[in-house]
Amino acid sequence: MSILIDKDTNVLVLAITGRAGALQTRTMIEYGTRVVAGITPGKSGLTVEGIPVYDFVVEAVRDYQIDSAISFVPPRFAKDSCFEVIDNGIKFLVITAEGIPDHDAVDIISYAKLKGTRILGPGSAGIIAPGKSKLGAHPSRVFLEGHVGIVSKSGALSYEVGKTLTDAGIGQSTVVAIGGGPIWGLTQREIIKLYQEDKETNEIVLLGEIGGRMEEEAAKFISCYVDKPVVSLIVGRSAPKGKSLGHASAIIEGDKGTVQSKVEALSKAGSYIARTPTEIVQIIEQIRGK
Amino acid sequence: MKLYEFQGKRIFKENGIPIQKGNLLTSAEQTNQIPPPAVLKAQILTGGRGKTGGIRMWDGSLEISKLIHDMFSKKIRGETVAAVLVLEKVEIIREIYLSITFEWEKATPMLIVSSEGGIEIEEIAKINSEKILTIPFDPFMGPTEYQIRYIAKTIYCKNFQELKNIIDAVYKIFKNYDAQLVEINPLVVTPKGMVALDSKIDLDEKSYYKHKQLFESLLKEQRALQGINKDFKPYKLDTISYIPLSGTIGLISDGAGTGMLTLDLIKDAGGEAANFCEMGGITDPEVIYKAMEIVLAKPGIKSLLVVLIGGFNRMDEMAAGIIKYRKEHDLKVPIFIRMCGTFEEVGKRIMNEAGIPTYDDLLEAVNKAVAVIKEE
């Protein structure tokens, strides 16, 4: 098993006729993802890559069993379209849009919690279970089926580390990018919990960055509940103070949010600490006794 | 977007939160209408005015025009004083802290209350964190009655309805204006009831499209007071984030995480980045073209490192943008491109045909970019 998705996951694509939606539908299908339907209001009757387009989610769920959805809807329409997915009982939703107003993001996540839908994002680059399925724009050749579970805030960093592991012949069970914040549905802690419970995942890689306290929260959880080896890499060691580096929450204020405080919390929790992607490979090889 | 105190108080008043009688002076020449004793408050966007001469009492013994002139003539916390707010003095029995903001990592709005207001919340937290009450609440329901009763008990407030009206109004502003923070510090208890002595409101710029008129009028008002009368683009429309640093290696990345990682790797290799420049998720060739313009405009750049590992970003488009830039500019520094991801075959072919090498391994690209500096 992988976490959150597997090869049998039936996927709905929101804004399937848009530029990103249409292109990523193609790359997802090429990878083997079971995309069954798409939504673009006013475009029902069309097909994209052979996939039927509907105006409303309720119409798609009438014709298909849908397990998960990925949204390419732009920020200003995001809230309404997410509510529609949640109302139709779809249990897992990936939101790729960046720049959704904070109140909208909080409303989406609160409503999803109430109705039992898991949200990945906003601003998520998606999730890939190598060799099985992907919801997102991942460059598939940098991933390899295997037993390392990766959780990252940044999408590109999850690709980077995926690539470094793949180049070294180390495969991944699932690779999850939760988004750059400052508001998150699924957190590092929740993804780590899923990896701990997943039979196919042997080691967990946590990719964190400066700012906030999410890594510290994950550390608390690791120290109490995780017995699988965790390897953590926190980027932004050489970042200047008081500047937000690309991600809204990637900012060091005073002594808060530094790499040091995160590394301390994580190593106290029993995690291995890597300084570079190459070191992650070395540590995993060491753990595996190679 | 941070608002000035007087802008925030105008919103308070419109929403039924009691404020002092006051008088806004936008220049030293304007005549004050408030009789002594009064409080003079410099209007700046940075906090902590009290400690740096931004707030002064006026008991009538001095000429007020001189005090006002003084205030306008100096910078406070590095900021030019935009206006001076003259407020009637009120009799203070107690000072309370009250705000609504997000508990970001739990994706929930929360109330923060303390029976000891008047100083910054960070200071209260340092002195006595038990005095601070944080109450997460449902974004759809707003603060519930039992939560407000609990707050009333904790801050020794006897008039529940009065407190509820204020909290409800703060919540309404928070929600309806798409605010990230609505703070009253202090909210004071006077013999005549509660009064908001200060206001701090921070609006979410991402919600600009929802409140176009309001945001633009607030921003125009701010710019006019700051003496900026040029045409303004209210908010940047591209996704590029650029931060200048002190080194000589120009850096462009298509993700924040890999950008930060590359900063670290550059340092490990003995180099220093000239900047951090992340392009975000927009795939247009124009974006990398613009990123190159921004990064290479800084003097002293000795090599350029472009780190691409595209998912949404398409390598064919990135390559097109780089080639276009090179055609139109005299590229004086060596360029090192790590190219990997969506449509990378096309992207690499384009770069190859143009005679620009690409790398697959990030460390290799970093080391090459740093080596150029070291050779000098």
Interface residues (C-beta under 8 A of the other chain):
Chain A: A20 L23 Q24 T27 P75 R76 T96 E98 G99 I100 P101 D102 H103 D104 A105 V106 D107 I109 S110 Y111 A125 G126 G136 A137 H138 P139 V142 S152 K153 S154 G155 A156 L157 S158 Y159 E160 K163 D167 G180 G181 P182 I183 W184 G185 T187 L207 E209 I210 G212 R213 M214 E217 V235 G236 R237 S238 A239 P240 K243 S244 L245 G246 H247 S249 A250 R275 T276 P277 T278
Chain B: F102 W104 E105 A107 T108 P109 D138 P139 F140 K175 D178 Q180 D204 K206 S207 Y209 K210 T239 S241 I243 L245 S253 D254 G255 A256 G257 T258 G259 M260 L261 L263 D264 L265 I266 K267 D268 A273 F276 E278 G280 G281 I309 G310 G311 F312 R314 C340 G341 T342 E344 D361 L362 L363
